[in-house]
Amino acid sequence: EKPLLRTAPAPMYLLARLVRDSHYKVVITGEGADEMLGGYDIFKEAKIRRFCAAHPESTRRPLLLKRLYPYLPGLQAQSPAYLKAFFRSSPEDVSQPFFSHRPRWEMTAGLKQFLTEDVRQQIKPDPEYKSLTAVLDSQYSSWDYFSQSQYLETTILMPGYILSSQGDRVSMAHGVEGRFPFLDHRVAEFSAQVPPRLRMKVLREKYLLRLCSRGIIPSQVTARTKQPYRAPEVSSFFGHGLAYVDEMLSEDAIRRTKLFRPDLVRRLVEKAKSRASNLSTRENMAVTAILSAQLWSWEFLHR
């Protein structure tokens, strides 16, 4: 029902169908555990970035950034200088209220280059995030940095994406209802009082939750390295004979929807077809965004 930047809702849709086919209508899920108790990579990322910014002359500290995403080979091949620049790890960056999330937001904002000039003129730029600053909690500036990161993740990404596009929209498509014990207000209130050092001990995410689950959950689960929920992107769309992909990304279709620049889309598609494994995270997001927006536009506006 709306364009997407990530493909994760697709397998969640299939999982919800499996639940329904297994004759269940209600499921308990773990949404909220990462937000409440410090499980996301972005919290670890912000912690390392602050560590690097404390000694900007260090050449060893930026190497820690490679520990963040071992499943992204492109990032592993980058130099420390590139990593410092990409992750905005300077003393000047640390003072910004949205320090933890700005690299992610700016990478996503780069997708606007594919939009036509007419569409871009209708989008009001807010480079300093003034509109977001205006709706922050009045106590935000007095919180510790870890809590600030959690607040941004909980109030922005979770309701609009985790609980919507990757949650209710795909589960309720099959009549499956989710229940979220970690979002119980008592759990949230308790989690807010847990010191940051117990939410993430050094770089060990959800530390307190891991301690509490000992003897209840198998050690191979509690001790394993966290792996984000990911789904294939560009590799899902090319090389499988999917006629709708070629149709929706054709120059004629791009011109008809008037959302994207045909020249940039053509070059992106050519690269995706020839070097899918070498596409950056932003390029993978761009393909997903353009294709899903084309499908959405075609379904509701151009049929």
C-alpha positions as CSV (number, residue, x, y, z in Angstrom):
1,E,0.0,0.0,0.0
2,K,3.0,2.3,-0.1
3,P,6.5,2.2,-1.6
4,L,9.3,0.4,0.3
5,L,13.0,0.8,0.7
6,R,13.7,-2.6,2.1
7,T,12.5,-6.1,1.0
8,A,12.1,-7.5,4.5
9,P,8.2,-7.2,4.5
10,A,8.1,-9.8,1.6
11,P,9.3,-12.8,3.6
12,M,7.3,-11.6,6.6
13,Y,4.2,-11.7,4.4
14,L,5.1,-15.3,3.5
15,L,5.7,-16.2,7.2
16,A,2.3,-14.8,8.1
17,R,0.7,-16.9,5.4
18,L,2.4,-20.0,6.9
19,V,1.1,-19.1,10.3
20,R,-2.4,-18.8,8.9
21,D,-2.1,-22.1,6.9
22,S,-1.0,-23.7,10.2
23,H,-4.4,-22.6,11.7
24,Y,-3.1,-20.0,14.1
25,K,-4.6,-16.5,14.3
26,V,-2.6,-14.8,17.0
27,V,1.2,-14.8,17.5
28,I,3.6,-13.4,20.1
29,T,6.5,-11.6,18.6
30,G,9.7,-9.8,19.8
31,E,9.1,-6.4,18.4
32,G,10.2,-3.8,20.9
33,A,13.0,-5.8,22.5
34,D,15.7,-4.1,20.5
35,E,14.2,-0.7,20.9
36,M,13.6,-1.0,24.7
37,L,16.7,-2.9,25.7
38,G,19.4,-1.7,23.3
39,G,19.7,-4.4,20.6
40,Y,20.1,-2.6,17.3
41,D,23.3,-2.1,15.4
42,I,22.7,1.6,15.2
43,F,23.2,1.9,19.0
44,K,26.4,0.0,18.7
45,E,27.4,2.2,15.7
46,A,26.8,5.4,17.6
47,K,28.8,4.2,20.6
48,I,31.8,3.4,18.4
49,R,31.5,6.7,16.5
50,R,31.6,8.6,19.8
51,F,34.6,6.6,20.8
52,C,36.4,7.5,17.5
53,A,35.4,11.2,17.9
54,A,37.0,11.4,21.3
55,H,40.4,10.9,19.7
56,P,40.0,12.0,16.0
57,E,43.8,11.6,15.4
58,S,43.6,7.8,16.1
59,T,44.1,5.5,13.2
60,R,43.2,2.4,15.2
61,R,39.8,3.4,16.6
62,P,38.1,3.6,13.2
63,L,39.0,0.0,12.6
64,L,36.3,-0.8,15.2
65,L,33.7,0.3,12.6
66,K,34.5,-2.8,10.6
67,R,33.1,-4.9,13.5
68,L,29.7,-3.4,13.0
69,Y,28.6,-5.1,9.8
70,P,30.5,-8.2,9.0
71,Y,27.7,-9.2,6.6
72,L,28.4,-6.2,4.3
73,P,31.6,-7.0,2.3
74,G,31.7,-3.6,0.6
75,L,32.1,-1.9,4.0
76,Q,34.7,-4.3,5.1
77,A,36.9,-3.3,2.1
78,Q,36.9,0.4,2.9
79,S,39.8,2.3,4.4
80,P,39.7,3.8,7.9
81,A,39.6,7.3,6.4
82,Y,36.5,6.5,4.4
83,L,34.8,4.9,7.4
84,K,35.4,8.0,9.5
85,A,34.0,10.2,6.8
86,F,31.0,8.0,6.1
87,F,30.0,7.5,9.7
88,R,30.5,11.2,10.6
89,S,32.9,10.5,13.5
90,S,34.2,13.9,14.2
91,P,34.0,16.0,17.4
92,E,31.8,18.5,15.5
93,D,29.3,15.7,14.6
94,V,29.0,14.5,18.2
95,S,27.3,17.7,19.4
96,Q,24.4,17.3,17.0
97,P,21.1,16.1,18.5
98,F,20.6,13.5,15.9
99,F,24.1,12.2,15.9
100,S,23.2,8.5,16.1
101,H,20.9,8.6,13.0
102,R,22.3,11.2,10.7
103,P,24.4,8.8,8.6
104,R,21.4,6.6,8.0
105,W,19.1,9.5,7.2
106,E,21.6,11.1,4.8
107,M,22.2,7.9,3.0
108,T,18.5,7.5,2.4
109,A,18.1,11.1,1.5
110,G,20.6,10.5,-1.4
111,L,17.8,8.5,-3.1
112,K,16.1,11.8,-4.0
113,Q,18.6,12.2,-6.8
114,F,16.5,9.7,-8.8
115,L,13.3,11.8,-8.5
116,T,12.2,14.1,-11.3
117,E,12.7,17.8,-10.8
118,D,8.9,18.3,-10.5
119,V,8.7,15.8,-7.6
120,R,11.7,17.2,-5.9
121,Q,10.2,20.7,-5.9
122,Q,7.3,19.4,-4.0
123,I,9.5,18.0,-1.2
124,K,10.4,20.6,1.3
125,P,14.1,20.2,2.2
126,D,14.9,20.2,5.9
127,P,18.7,19.8,6.1
128,E,18.9,20.8,9.7
129,Y,15.9,18.7,10.8
130,K,14.2,21.7,12.2
131,S,10.7,20.2,11.9
132,L,11.9,17.1,13.8
133,T,13.6,19.2,16.5
134,A,10.3,21.0,17.1
135,V,8.6,17.8,18.2
136,L,11.3,16.2,20.3
137,D,10.5,15.5,23.9
138,S,11.2,18.6,26.1
139,Q,13.7,16.6,28.2
140,Y,15.5,15.1,25.2
141,S,18.7,17.2,25.5
142,S,19.2,16.1,29.1
143,W,19.1,12.4,28.4
144,D,22.1,10.2,28.0
145,Y,23.2,9.6,24.4
146,F,22.1,6.0,24.4
147,S,18.6,6.9,25.5
148,Q,18.5,9.6,22.8
149,S,19.3,7.0,20.1
150,Q,16.6,4.7,21.5
151,Y,14.0,7.5,21.5
152,L,14.7,8.3,17.8
153,E,14.4,4.6,16.8
154,T,11.3,4.0,18.9
155,T,9.4,7.1,17.8
156,I,10.3,7.2,14.1
157,L,11.2,3.8,12.6
158,M,9.2,1.5,14.9
159,P,5.6,2.8,14.4
160,G,6.0,3.7,10.7
161,Y,7.9,0.7,9.5
162,I,8.6,-2.1,12.0
163,L,5.0,-2.2,13.3
164,S,3.4,-1.2,10.0
165,S,5.0,-2.2,6.7
166,Q,6.9,-5.1,8.3
167,G,4.2,-5.8,10.9
168,D,0.5,-5.3,10.8
169,R,0.2,-4.8,7.0
170,V,1.7,-8.1,6.1
171,S,0.3,-10.2,9.1
172,M,-3.2,-8.8,8.8
173,A,-3.1,-9.5,5.0
174,H,-3.6,-13.1,6.2
175,G,-5.8,-12.3,9.2
176,V,-2.9,-12.9,11.7
177,E,-2.8,-10.7,14.8
178,G,0.5,-9.9,16.6
179,R,1.0,-9.5,20.3
180,F,4.0,-7.5,21.5
181,P,5.0,-8.2,25.2
182,F,8.1,-6.1,25.0
183,L,5.9,-3.1,24.2
184,D,3.8,-3.5,27.3
185,H,3.9,-0.1,29.0
186,R,5.3,-1.7,32.2
187,V,8.2,-3.3,30.3
188,A,8.8,0.0,28.6
189,E,8.8,2.0,31.9
190,F,11.1,-0.5,33.5
191,S,13.5,-0.5,30.5
192,A,13.7,3.3,30.6
193,Q,15.1,3.0,34.1
194,V,17.8,0.5,33.2
195,P,21.3,2.1,33.1
196,P,22.8,2.3,29.6
197,R,25.7,0.1,30.7
198,L,23.2,-2.8,31.3
199,R,21.3,-2.3,28.0
200,M,24.6,-2.6,26.1
201,K,27.7,-3.7,28.0
202,V,30.6,-2.4,26.0
203,L,29.4,-3.8,22.6
204,R,27.2,-6.6,23.9
205,E,23.7,-5.7,22.9
206,K,20.6,-6.4,25.1
207,Y,22.9,-7.4,27.9
208,L,20.4,-7.4,30.7
209,L,17.9,-9.4,28.7
210,R,20.6,-12.0,27.9
211,L,21.3,-12.3,31.7
212,C,17.6,-12.6,32.5
213,S,17.1,-15.3,29.9
214,R,19.8,-17.7,31.1
215,G,18.4,-21.0,32.0
216,I,15.2,-20.2,30.1
217,I,16.5,-19.9,26.5
218,P,19.2,-22.2,25.1
219,S,22.7,-20.8,25.4
220,Q,23.3,-21.1,21.6
221,V,20.6,-18.5,21.3
222,T,21.6,-16.1,24.1
223,A,25.3,-16.3,23.3
224,R,25.2,-16.0,19.6
225,T,26.1,-12.8,17.7
226,K,23.1,-10.8,16.7
227,Q,22.2,-11.0,13.0
228,P,19.8,-8.4,11.6
229,Y,16.7,-9.6,9.8
230,R,17.6,-9.2,6.1
231,A,16.2,-10.3,2.8
232,P,17.7,-10.4,-0.7
233,E,17.2,-7.2,-2.7
234,V,18.5,-6.7,-6.2
235,S,19.4,-10.4,-6.6
236,S,15.7,-11.1,-6.1
237,F,14.6,-9.1,-9.1
238,F,17.1,-9.8,-11.9
239,G,18.0,-13.1,-13.6
240,H,14.7,-14.9,-12.7
241,G,12.6,-14.1,-15.7
242,L,10.3,-11.7,-13.8
243,A,8.4,-9.9,-16.5
244,Y,6.9,-7.3,-14.2
245,V,10.4,-6.1,-13.2
246,D,11.4,-5.3,-16.8
247,E,8.0,-3.8,-17.5
248,M,8.0,-1.5,-14.5
249,L,11.6,-0.4,-14.9
250,S,11.3,0.2,-18.6
251,E,11.9,3.7,-19.9
252,D,8.4,3.9,-21.1
253,A,6.9,3.0,-17.7
254,I,9.3,5.4,-15.9
255,R,8.2,8.3,-18.2
256,R,4.5,7.5,-17.7
257,T,4.6,7.6,-13.9
258,K,6.7,10.8,-14.0
259,L,8.3,10.0,-10.6
260,F,11.8,9.2,-11.5
261,R,14.5,10.3,-14.0
262,P,14.7,7.8,-16.8
263,D,18.4,8.3,-17.5
264,L,19.4,7.6,-13.9
265,V,17.1,4.6,-13.6
266,R,18.4,3.2,-16.8
267,R,22.0,3.4,-15.6
268,L,21.1,1.9,-12.2
269,V,19.2,-1.0,-13.9
270,E,22.1,-1.7,-16.2
271,K,24.5,-1.9,-13.3
272,A,22.1,-4.1,-11.3
273,K,21.8,-6.5,-14.2
274,S,25.6,-6.8,-14.8
275,R,27.0,-6.4,-11.3
276,A,24.2,-7.1,-8.8
277,S,26.7,-8.3,-6.2
278,N,28.7,-5.1,-6.3
279,L,25.8,-2.7,-5.7
280,S,26.1,-0.5,-2.6
281,T,23.5,-0.4,0.2
282,R,22.1,2.8,-1.2
283,E,21.8,1.4,-4.7
284,N,20.0,-1.7,-3.4
285,M,17.6,0.6,-1.6
286,A,17.2,2.6,-4.8
287,V,16.2,-0.4,-6.9
288,T,13.7,-1.5,-4.2
289,A,12.3,2.0,-3.8
290,I,11.9,2.7,-7.5
291,L,10.4,-0.7,-8.3
292,S,7.9,-0.6,-5.4
293,A,6.9,3.0,-6.2
294,Q,6.4,2.0,-9.9
295,L,4.2,-0.9,-8.8
296,W,2.3,1.3,-6.4
297,S,1.8,4.0,-9.0
298,W,0.7,1.6,-11.7
299,E,-1.7,-0.2,-9.3
300,F,-3.5,2.9,-8.0
301,L,-3.0,5.7,-10.6
302,H,-2.2,4.2,-14.1
303,R,-4.2,1.1,-14.5
